[in-house]
Amino acid sequence: SEMCIRDRLNEVVVTADLNSPLHTTQTGKVSLTAKDFVNGNNFMSSPDVVKKLQGLSGVASGTELISGLYVHGGNNDENLFLLDGTSLYQVNHAGGLFSAFNTDIIKNIDFYKSGFPACYGGRLSSVVDVRTNDGDMKEYHGSFTFGLLEGRIQFEGPIVKDRTSFNVAMRRTWMDLLTAPAIAIMNTSRRNKQNVRYAFHDINAKVTHIFFEKSRADISLYSGNDLFKFRHKEYLFDPEPTNIDKFNLQWGNFTASANWKYIFSHKMFTNITGVYTHNRSKFDYLSEERLGYIEGTKGGIVKEQNNHSTINDFGYRMEFDYRPNSWNHIRFGSNYMRHLFVPQNYYSKYDSTSQDELTEKVDSRYKSNEFTLYAEDEMTLCKGVKLNGGLHYTLFGISSTKYHSIEPRAAINFRLCNKASLKVSYTEMSQFMHQLSATYLNLPTDYWVPSTARITPMKARQYAVGVYTQLPYNIRWSVEGFYKTMDNLIEYDGNSGMLNPMADRWEEEVRTGKGKAYGMETDICYSNGKTSVDASYTLSWSKRFFPDLHSSWYPDKFDNRHRFSVNIGHKFNERIDVYASWNYHSGNRMTIPTQQVDAPVIPGVEKANEGMMIYEMPNNVSLPAYHRLDLGINFRKTTKRGFERIWNISLYNAYCRKNPFYATVQQNQDGTFVGKAHGVFPIISSFSYTLKF
C-alpha cells in the first residue's frame, strides 16, 4: 500500500492597525470606534463624543460640563463636525451637558488636530469626521438604554436580506417629565403660576442598499432639537392673570446625505455624496401687563420679541481613490456648498397706552458659494520613508466679493525602525464663516455669519513634529510638538450682555486680531486584555493680539499651561468591569482691574468724580486649577435568550471638587481688586440600564 502524506497549512490571519501612528503619515490624528465608548464612567452614565475628545492631549475643554472644544489654541467655532459627510453647526444639548452624537449608531470617528489631509477644509483647528453604522444585512438586533435623564433605543436589520438594511437610533431626555409633577404641586399653593419645560431629542436613520458587488448606496438622516419653555402668570385678581411672561427657546439641526460608492477596479473607487444641512435657533419672548384692562381702564403694556436664525447648506462631496501602483496612493475630488445664512430675523414690539408703539425689525440675509478642489498623493519615496503631499483650493464668493485660498498640505513619515517613526507636517487652513458669541457659553442666541468684503476669512498655519513608538509590554508612547499661527480672527466684546450685536451692524462691533499657540503633548497607552491605562500630558501656550484691546500679546481665556489626564479600566471577569479617570488642567483666565483712578472733576457735572477702572491687560489673572475624578462600574449578565443586560453606576466628580464655573470681581477696602471663582457642580451620581437584544 502506498501512504499518502498531505501537508496542510492552516489559515493564517495577519492583523495590523492601519490607523496606528507608526503607519500613517498624518500627525495629530486619533481614530475612535464604538468600543472606545463602552467605558462606565460617563457623566449621567451617557457616553459622549465631545467629552471623549476633551480628554485627548492638545484639547482644552473650556468651562466645566460645557461641550467646548479648543484645539491647539483655537476657538470653539473652529472645529468642523461632519456626520456622514454633512456639517453640524450646533453640537450641544442642555447647554453642553450632552453632545448631539448618539454613540449607539456610531461606527468610527476620525479626529484631526494637525496634519490635515487635503480633502478637509473650512475650519482652522480640527476636524471631527463621524461615520454611522450600516444596518445588519442578515439579522435583526438592537439595544435599549434607560438612564437617569435620558433614554436611548437602537434597532437594525435587513429590509431585503443581503441587499438592503436599515439602522435607526433615537435618544430623548425626560427631564420635562420628571419636573412636571413638582411644578404642578408648587403651583397649587401660590398665586404666581410657573411652568418650566426642557427637552431634547436626537434621531438617526440610515438605509443601505447593495446594487451589486462593486456598487452600493446609502441615505442618512439626522434630526436633533432642544426645547426650553418658561411661563409665568401673576394673579392679583381672580380669575384672569394680571401679568404674563412667556419665554421660548428652540435650536437644533436637520441633515440628510445620499451617498453612492462605486469600485471601478482594484485600483480605483469613488464616493459621491449629496448633502443638505439645516440649522435653526429661535428665541421668542412675550410680556403682558394687564392690570389696567382688568380694572376697566385701557392701561397696559405689551412687550414682544422674536429672534430667529437659520443656516441652509446644500451641495455635494465627490472623492476619488486611485492606487496606480504599490508606491503611490492618490486621492482627489471636489466639493461644492451653497450657503444661505439668516443670522437674524428679528422683531421687537413695545406697545403701551402711555406712549406710541415702538417697533424694531432686522432681517439680515447672506448667500454665498463655496467651491473646493483638492488632490494629494501618499508616496513611498524609499524604504521607510513616506510622503503625503497635497493641495486644497477654495473659491468663496459672496455678493461681488470673491476669495481664493490655496492651502498646501505636507506630511512625511520616517520609519526609524520597526517600532518607531518620526513624522513632520505642515498645514494651511482657511475659514470663511464666524460664530458671534457674547459669552464663552455656546448659547442658541449665538449666530453664524460669513466672511464679507469687510471681514476677511481667517487663516491658520501649523507645523507639527512627533515621535511614535511601540514599546515592550504592549506600551505605546508618543510625543508631538506644534506651532500654530492664526490671522484675521474676530471677537465681540459682549457689551450687550448675553446677546450678540444686531446682525445688520455686526461688522462695526467686532474686533479683528491674530493668535498663536505652541506646545508639546505626550501620550502613553498600555493594555493587556484585562487592564488598560491611557495617560496624556500637554504643555502649551495660547496667545492673542487684538490692537483695539491691548498693545501687545496677551494670554487667551483658555490658556491652560498644563493639562494631564489618566484613564484606567479593568475587567475582573465577564460580569464586572470598572473604570476611573482623573483630569487636571491649569486654571482658565479672567480679567480684573489693577487699579481705580478718579476721573477729573468737571464743574456742574454730577457724579463726575466716579472712578475709572484701569486694566493692565486682558486675561491677566489665572483662576484656580481644575481637577476631577470620575468613577464607574458595569455589571453585565447574559440572559437565557442570549441578551446582554448592563447595569452602570457612575460618579462624576467623586471627591466633590468645586471647580470654578464662573468668576466675579470684588474690590478690597484698600482699593485693590481680586477675582473670586465660584464652583457649581458637586459630586453627581447616576445610573443606567441597557438591554442588548
C-alpha positions in Angstrom: 0.0 0.0 0.0 1.0 3.5 -0.7 0.9 6.0 2.1 -0.1 9.5 1.0 1.2 12.3 3.1 -0.5 15.6 2.8 0.9 18.7 4.3 -1.8 21.1 5.5 -1.3 24.7 6.0 -3.8 26.2 8.3 -5.4 29.6 7.6 -3.0 32.4 8.5 -4.6 35.8 9.6 -2.3 38.8 9.5 -3.7 41.8 11.5 -2.4 45.3 11.7 -3.8 48.6 12.9 -3.7 50.7 9.8 -4.6 53.8 11.9 -1.6 53.3 14.1 0.6 56.4 14.2 3.5 54.1 13.2 2.0 53.6 9.8 0.1 56.8 8.9 1.8 60.0 7.7 -0.5 62.5 9.4 0.4 64.0 12.7 -2.3 64.7 15.3 -4.8 62.0 14.1 -6.9 60.0 16.6 -9.3 57.3 15.4 -12.1 56.1 17.7 -14.5 53.2 17.3 -17.7 52.2 19.1 -15.5 50.1 21.5 -14.0 53.4 22.9 -17.4 54.4 24.3 -18.2 51.3 26.4 -16.3 52.6 29.5 -18.5 53.1 32.5 -17.5 56.5 34.0 -19.6 58.8 31.8 -21.5 61.9 33.0 -25.1 60.8 33.7 -24.0 57.3 32.5 -24.2 58.6 28.9 -21.3 58.1 26.6 -20.4 61.4 24.9 -18.3 62.1 21.8 -17.3 65.7 22.6 -16.4 64.9 26.2 -14.3 62.0 25.0 -12.4 64.3 22.7 -11.9 66.8 25.5 -9.8 64.2 27.3 -7.3 64.0 24.5 -3.9 65.7 24.5 -3.8 69.2 22.9 -7.5 69.8 23.5 -8.9 72.2 26.1 -12.4 71.8 27.4 -13.2 75.4 28.3 -15.8 75.5 31.1 -16.9 72.5 33.2 -19.6 70.4 31.6 -19.9 72.7 28.6 -19.1 70.8 25.4 -16.5 73.3 24.3 -13.6 72.1 22.1 -10.5 74.4 22.0 -7.9 72.5 19.9 -4.3 73.7 19.8 -5.2 77.2 21.0 -8.2 77.6 18.6 -11.7 78.9 19.4 -14.8 76.8 19.8 -16.2 77.7 16.4 -13.1 76.5 14.6 -14.0 72.8 14.6 -15.5 71.1 11.6 -18.1 68.5 12.7 -19.2 66.1 10.0 -21.9 63.5 10.3 -21.8 61.1 7.3 -20.4 64.0 5.3 -22.9 66.7 6.4 -21.8 69.7 8.5 -23.3 70.3 12.0 -23.3 73.8 13.4 -24.9 73.1 16.7 -23.5 70.1 18.6 -24.7 70.7 22.1 -27.7 69.7 24.1 -28.7 71.3 27.5 -26.1 74.0 27.2 -23.3 71.4 26.7 -24.2 68.7 29.2 -24.6 66.4 26.3 -23.4 66.5 22.7 -25.6 65.7 19.6 -24.0 62.4 18.7 -25.7 59.2 19.7 -22.9 56.7 20.2 -25.3 53.7 19.7 -25.1 54.2 16.0 -21.5 55.4 15.6 -19.1 53.2 13.5 -15.9 55.3 13.8 -14.6 58.8 14.3 -11.5 60.3 12.8 -10.3 63.3 14.7 -7.6 65.6 13.3 -5.8 68.4 15.2 -2.8 68.8 12.9 -1.5 67.3 9.6 -4.9 67.7 7.9 -5.5 65.6 4.7 -6.2 67.7 1.6 -9.9 66.6 1.5 -10.8 68.7 4.6 -11.2 72.4 4.8 -13.3 75.3 6.0 -12.1 75.3 9.7 -8.9 76.3 11.4 -8.4 74.0 14.3 -9.8 70.5 14.0 -11.9 68.0 12.0 -14.3 65.5 13.7 -15.5 63.1 11.0 -18.2 60.9 12.4 -19.5 57.9 10.4 -22.5 55.8 11.3 -23.0 52.1 11.1 -24.8 50.4 8.2 -27.6 48.1 9.3 -27.1 44.4 9.6 -27.9 42.7 6.3 -28.8 39.3 7.9 -30.3 39.6 11.4 -32.4 42.0 13.5 -31.0 43.2 16.7 -30.7 46.4 18.8 -30.4 47.9 22.3 -32.4 49.9 24.8 -31.0 52.1 27.5 -32.8 53.7 30.4 -30.8 56.4 32.2 -31.4 58.9 34.9 -32.1 61.8 32.5 -32.4 60.2 29.1 -33.4 57.1 27.2 -32.0 55.6 24.0 -33.1 52.9 21.6 -31.4 51.5 18.6 -32.6 48.9 16.1 -31.2 47.5 12.9 -31.7 44.7 10.4 -32.4 43.7 6.8 -35.2 45.1 4.7 -34.2 42.7 1.9 -31.7 40.1 3.2 -28.2 40.6 1.9 -29.4 43.5 -0.2 -31.0 46.3 1.8 -30.7 47.2 5.5 -31.8 49.8 8.0 -30.3 51.3 11.2 -32.3 53.6 13.4 -31.3 55.2 16.8 -33.4 57.6 18.9 -32.5 59.4 22.1 -34.7 61.7 24.3 -34.4 63.3 27.6 -37.2 63.1 30.1 -36.2 66.0 32.3 -39.5 67.6 31.4 -41.5 64.5 32.6 -39.5 64.4 35.9 -40.1 68.1 36.7 -43.7 68.4 35.7 -45.3 66.8 38.8 -43.1 69.0 41.2 -44.1 72.2 39.3 -47.8 71.2 39.4 -47.7 70.7 43.1 -45.9 74.1 43.6 -48.4 75.9 41.5 -51.4 74.7 43.7 -50.1 76.6 46.7 -49.3 80.0 45.3 -50.9 82.8 43.3 -47.9 83.0 40.9 -48.1 80.1 38.5 -44.9 79.0 36.7 -44.3 76.3 34.2 -40.8 75.3 33.0 -40.1 72.7 30.4 -36.9 71.5 28.8 -36.4 68.5 26.5 -34.1 67.4 23.7 -34.1 64.6 21.2 -31.8 63.0 18.6 -32.9 60.7 15.7 -30.5 59.0 13.4 -31.7 56.8 10.5 -29.7 55.1 7.7 -30.8 52.8 4.8 -28.1 50.9 2.9 -28.6 49.1 -0.4 -26.1 46.9 -2.3 -26.8 47.0 -6.1 -24.0 44.5 -6.8 -20.5 43.7 -5.5 -19.0 46.9 -6.8 -21.8 49.4 -6.2 -23.7 50.4 -3.1 -25.6 53.4 -1.8 -26.9 54.7 1.5 -29.2 57.5 2.7 -28.6 59.0 6.2 -30.9 61.3 8.1 -30.4 63.2 11.4 -32.7 65.3 13.4 -31.8 67.0 16.7 -33.8 69.6 18.6 -33.7 71.3 22.0 -36.8 73.0 23.5 -36.9 75.3 26.5 -40.1 77.0 27.6 -40.8 79.2 30.6 -44.3 80.5 31.5 -45.1 82.8 34.4 -48.6 84.1 35.4 -49.2 86.5 38.2 -52.7 86.8 39.7 -53.8 89.8 41.7 -57.4 89.4 40.9 -59.1 86.1 40.0 -59.8 84.7 37.6 -57.6 86.5 35.0 -53.8 86.9 35.4 -52.6 90.5 35.7 -49.1 89.8 34.3 -48.0 87.1 31.8 -44.4 86.3 30.8 -43.6 83.7 28.1 -40.1 82.7 27.1 -39.4 80.1 24.4 -36.0 78.8 23.1 -35.6 76.2 20.3 -32.4 75.1 18.5 -31.2 72.2 16.5 -30.2 70.6 13.2 -31.6 68.5 10.4 -29.2 66.9 8.0 -29.5 64.5 5.1 -27.0 62.8 2.9 -27.2 60.4 -0.1 -24.0 58.5 -0.8 -23.0 56.3 -3.7 -19.9 54.2 -3.7 -18.6 52.5 -6.8 -15.5 50.4 -7.4 -14.2 50.9 -10.9 -11.3 48.4 -10.4 -9.0 47.1 -7.8 -7.0 50.3 -8.3 -9.8 52.9 -8.2 -13.1 53.7 -6.4 -15.3 56.7 -5.8 -17.7 58.2 -3.3 -20.2 60.8 -4.4 -22.4 62.3 -1.7 -25.2 64.8 -1.9 -25.6 66.7 1.3 -28.2 69.1 3.0 -27.9 70.8 6.4 -30.5 72.9 8.1 -29.5 74.7 11.4 -32.0 76.7 13.4 -32.4 78.7 16.6 -35.5 80.6 17.8 -35.8 83.0 20.7 -39.4 84.3 21.4 -40.4 86.5 24.4 -43.8 88.0 25.3 -44.6 90.1 28.3 -48.1 91.5 29.1 -49.0 93.8 31.9 -52.8 93.6 32.0 -53.6 95.3 35.3 -55.3 98.3 33.5 -57.6 96.1 31.5 -58.7 94.2 34.5 -59.5 97.4 36.4 -61.7 98.6 33.5 -59.2 101.1 32.0 -57.1 100.9 28.9 -53.8 100.9 30.7 -51.5 98.1 29.7 -48.1 97.2 28.3 -47.2 94.6 25.8 -43.6 93.7 25.0 -42.9 91.2 22.3 -39.5 90.0 20.9 -38.7 87.3 18.3 -35.2 86.4 17.2 -34.8 83.6 14.6 -31.6 82.4 13.0 -31.1 79.8 10.3 -28.5 78.2 8.0 -29.2 76.1 5.0 -26.4 74.3 3.2 -26.8 72.1 0.2 -24.2 70.7 -2.2 -22.1 67.7 -3.0 -18.9 66.0 -2.0 -17.0 64.0 -4.6 -13.9 62.0 -3.9 -11.8 59.5 -5.8 -9.3 57.0 -4.5 -6.6 55.8 -7.0 -3.7 53.4 -6.5 -1.8 53.2 -9.7 1.0 51.1 -8.2 2.2 50.0 -4.8 4.1 53.2 -4.0 1.5 55.8 -4.9 -1.9 56.4 -3.3 -3.7 59.3 -4.9 -6.8 60.9 -3.5 -8.6 63.8 -5.3 -12.0 65.3 -5.6 -14.3 68.3 -5.4 -16.8 69.8 -3.0 -19.4 72.5 -3.5 -21.7 74.1 -0.9 -24.4 76.7 -1.3 -24.8 78.6 2.0 -27.9 80.5 2.9 -27.3 82.5 6.1 -30.1 84.2 8.0 -28.1 85.4 11.1 -31.0 87.3 12.4 -34.7 87.7 11.6 -35.5 90.0 14.5 -38.8 91.6 15.5 -39.4 93.7 18.6 -42.6 95.5 19.7 -43.3 97.7 22.6 -47.0 98.8 22.9 -48.3 101.0 25.7 -51.2 103.4 26.0 -48.9 106.0 27.6 -46.7 106.3 24.5 -46.6 105.5 20.9 -46.0 101.9 19.7 -42.3 101.2 19.1 -41.3 98.5 16.6 -37.8 97.4 15.5 -37.2 94.9 12.7 -34.0 93.4 11.4 -33.9 90.9 8.5 -30.2 90.0 7.7 -29.5 87.5 4.9 -26.4 86.3 3.1 -26.0 84.0 0.1 -22.6 82.5 -0.6 -20.9 79.8 -2.7 -18.0 77.6 -1.5 -16.3 75.5 -4.2 -13.2 73.4 -3.5 -10.8 71.2 -5.4 -8.2 69.0 -3.8 -5.6 66.4 -4.6 -3.0 64.5 -2.6 -0.5 61.7 -3.2 0.8 59.5 -0.5 4.2 58.3 -1.9 6.7 55.7 -0.7 9.9 57.5 -1.5 12.2 54.7 -0.4 12.2 52.0 2.2 10.9 53.5 5.5 10.0 57.0 4.1 6.5 58.0 3.1 5.5 61.5 2.0 1.9 62.8 1.7 1.8 66.0 -0.3 -1.4 67.7 -1.2 -3.2 70.9 -2.2 -6.6 72.3 -1.2 -8.1 75.1 -3.2 -11.2 77.1 -2.2 -13.2 79.7 -4.1 -15.6 81.5 -1.7 -18.0 84.0 -3.3 -20.4 86.4 -1.6 -22.1 89.2 -3.4 -19.5 90.7 -5.6 -16.6 89.6 -3.4 -14.5 86.5 -4.2 -11.8 85.0 -2.0 -9.3 82.5 -3.4 -7.5 80.3 -0.9 -4.6 77.9 -1.9 -3.7 75.7 1.0 -0.7 73.4 0.8 -0.5 70.3 3.0 2.5 68.1 3.5 3.4 65.3 5.9 6.3 62.9 6.0 6.9 59.7 7.9 10.4 58.4 8.6 10.3 54.9 9.8 13.2 54.9 12.3 12.9 51.1 13.0 10.1 48.5 13.2 8.9 50.0 16.4 9.4 53.8 16.0 8.5 56.6 13.5 9.4 60.3 13.2 6.8 62.5 11.5 6.8 66.1 10.3 3.8 68.0 8.9 2.8 71.5 7.6 -0.8 72.6 7.1 -2.6 75.7 6.0 -6.3 76.1 6.7 -8.9 78.8 6.0 -12.3 79.5 7.5 -15.0 81.5 5.7 -17.6 81.8 8.5 -17.6 83.0 12.0 -19.7 82.4 15.1 -20.6 85.5 17.1 -20.9 84.9 20.8 -21.2 87.4 23.6 -20.0 84.9 26.2 -17.9 81.8 26.4 -21.1 79.7 26.7 -22.4 78.2 23.5 -25.9 79.6 23.5 -28.7 79.4 20.9 -28.6 83.2 20.8 -25.2 82.9 19.1 -25.3 83.1 15.3 -23.1 82.4 12.3 -22.0 85.0 9.7 -20.0 84.6 6.6 -16.9 86.4 5.6 -17.7 89.6 3.7 -15.9 92.4 1.8 -15.0 94.0 5.2 -14.4 90.8 7.3 -11.8 88.6 5.5 -11.5 84.8 6.0 -9.5 83.5 8.9 -6.2 81.8 8.1 -4.1 79.3 10.1 -0.6 77.8 9.5 0.5 74.9 11.7 3.8 73.0 12.0 4.0 69.7 13.8 6.6 67.1 14.6 6.3 63.9 16.5 7.9 60.6 17.5 5.7 57.5 17.9 6.9 54.2 19.4 5.7 50.7 20.2 7.5 49.7 23.4 7.7 46.3 25.0 4.9 45.0 27.3 2.1 46.4 25.0 3.1 50.0 25.7 2.6 52.7 23.1 4.2 56.1 23.6 4.3 59.3 21.5 5.4 62.9 21.8 4.3 65.7 19.5 5.2 69.4 19.3 3.2 72.0 17.4 3.4 75.7 16.4 0.4 77.4 15.0 -0.4 81.0 13.9 -3.9 82.4 13.3 -4.8 85.6 11.3 -8.0 87.6 10.8 -9.6 86.4 14.0 -12.7 88.2 15.1 -14.0 88.9 18.6 -17.1 90.5 20.0 -16.6 92.3 23.3 -20.0 91.3 24.8 -21.2 94.8 25.7 -24.8 93.6 25.2 -24.5 91.0 27.9 -25.8 87.6 26.9 -27.0 88.9 23.5 -25.0 89.5 20.3 -24.9 92.7 18.3 -27.8 93.2 15.8 -26.9 91.3 12.6 -27.3 94.5 10.5 -24.3 96.1 12.2 -22.2 93.2 13.5 -19.3 94.2 11.2 -18.9 97.5 13.1 -19.0 95.9 16.5 -16.4 93.2 16.2 -12.6 93.5 16.6 -10.0 91.8 14.4 -6.7 90.3 15.5 -4.5 87.3 15.4 -3.4 84.5 17.6 -0.6 82.0 18.1 -0.3 78.7 20.0 2.5 76.3 20.6 3.4 73.4 22.9 4.2 69.8 23.4 1.9 66.8 24.1 2.7 63.3 25.1 0.6 60.1 25.3 1.2 56.7 26.7 -1.1 53.7 26.5 -1.0 50.2 27.9 -3.3 47.2 27.5 -3.1 43.5 28.4 -6.6 42.5 27.6 -8.0 43.0 31.1 -6.4 46.2 32.2 -6.0 49.3 30.1 -4.2 52.6 31.0 -4.2 55.8 28.9 -2.4 58.9 30.1 -1.6 62.2 28.4 0.1 65.4 29.3 0.1 68.7 27.4 2.3 71.7 27.9 1.1 74.6 25.8 0.7 78.4 25.3 -2.2 80.2 23.6 -2.0 83.9 23.0 -4.0 86.7 21.3 -3.2 90.1 19.8 -6.1 92.5 19.2 -4.7 96.0 18.8 -8.0 97.6 19.9 -7.8 95.7 23.2 -4.1 95.8 24.1 -0.9 96.9 22.5 0.9 93.6 22.8 0.3 89.8 23.0 -1.8 88.6 25.9 -2.9 85.1 27.1 -6.2 83.6 25.8 -9.0 82.9 28.2 -8.4 79.1 27.9 -4.6 79.3 28.0 -4.1 76.3 30.3 -0.4 75.8 30.7 -0.6 72.2 32.0 -3.1 69.6 31.2 -3.0 66.0 32.4 -5.4 63.1 32.2 -5.3 59.4 33.1 -7.9 56.8 32.3 -7.9 53.3 33.8 -10.1 50.3 33.1 -10.1 46.8 34.5 -12.2 43.8 33.7 -12.5 41.5 36.7 -14.4 38.9 34.8 -17.2 38.6 32.2 -19.6 40.2 34.6 -17.8 43.1 36.2 -15.6 45.9 34.8 -14.6 49.1 36.5 -13.3 52.5 35.2 -11.7 55.6 36.7 -10.4 58.8 35.1 -8.7 61.8 36.6 -8.4 65.1 34.8 -6.3 68.2 35.7 -5.5 71.4 34.0 -4.2 74.8 35.0 -6.9 77.4 35.6 -8.7 79.4 33.0 -8.0 83.1 32.9 -10.1 86.2 33.7 -9.6 90.0 33.5 -9.6 92.1 36.7 -8.8 95.8 37.1 -5.3 96.7 38.5 -6.4 100.0 40.0 -9.2 102.6 40.2 -8.4 106.2 39.2 -10.7 109.1 40.0 -11.9 111.0 36.9 -11.2 114.7 36.8 -13.8 117.0 38.5 -15.9 118.9 35.9 -17.9 121.7 37.5 -21.6 121.4 37.1 -21.5 117.7 36.1 -23.0 115.3 38.6 -21.0 112.2 39.5 -18.0 113.4 37.6 -15.7 112.1 40.2 -16.6 108.4 39.7 -13.6 106.1 39.5 -12.4 104.7 36.2 -11.1 101.1 36.1 -7.5 100.6 34.8 -6.7 97.3 33.2 -3.2 96.1 32.8 -4.1 93.6 30.0 -6.9 91.2 29.2 -7.0 87.8 31.0 -4.3 89.0 33.4 -5.3 86.6 36.3 -5.4 82.8 36.4 -8.2 81.0 38.2 -7.6 78.0 40.5 -6.6 74.8 38.8 -9.3 72.3 37.7 -9.2 68.7 38.7 -11.8 66.0 38.9 -12.1 62.2 39.5 -14.8 60.1 37.8 -15.6 56.5 38.7 -17.8 53.9 37.1 -18.7 50.2 37.2 -20.6 48.0 34.8 -22.5 44.9 35.9 -23.1 42.5 32.9 -25.3 39.5 32.6 -26.3 37.3 29.7 -29.8 36.0 29.8 -31.0 32.6 28.7 -32.1 34.0 25.4 -28.7 35.4 24.7 -29.5 39.0 25.5 -26.9 41.1 27.4 -28.0 43.2 30.4 -25.7 46.0 31.6 -26.2 48.0 34.8 -24.0 51.0 35.0 -23.3 53.2 38.1 -21.2 56.4 37.6 -19.8 59.0 39.9 -18.9 62.4 38.4 -16.5 64.5 40.5 -16.1 61.7 43.0 -14.3 63.7 45.7 -16.6 66.7 45.2 -14.1 69.3 44.0 -16.0 72.6 43.5 -14.2 73.6 40.3 -14.6 77.2 39.0 -17.6 77.6 36.8 -17.8 81.4 36.7 -15.9 84.3 38.4 -16.7 87.7 39.8 -14.5 90.7 40.6 -14.5 92.2 44.1 -12.8 95.4 45.4 -10.9 95.2 48.7 -11.0 98.0 51.3 -7.6 99.2 50.2 -8.9 99.8 46.7 -7.3 96.8 45.1 -9.3 94.2 43.1 -9.4 90.4 43.4 -11.2 87.8 41.3 -13.3 85.2 43.0 -14.1 81.9 41.4 -17.4 80.1 42.1 -18.0 76.4 41.9 -21.4 74.9 40.9 -21.2 71.2 40.3 -20.7 68.9 43.3 -20.4 65.1 43.2 -23.1 63.7 40.8 -24.2 60.1 40.8 -26.1 58.4 38.0 -27.2 55.0 36.7 -28.4 53.4 33.5 -29.8 50.1 32.4 -29.0 48.7 28.9 -30.5 45.7 27.2 -28.8 44.4 24.0 -31.1 42.1 22.0 
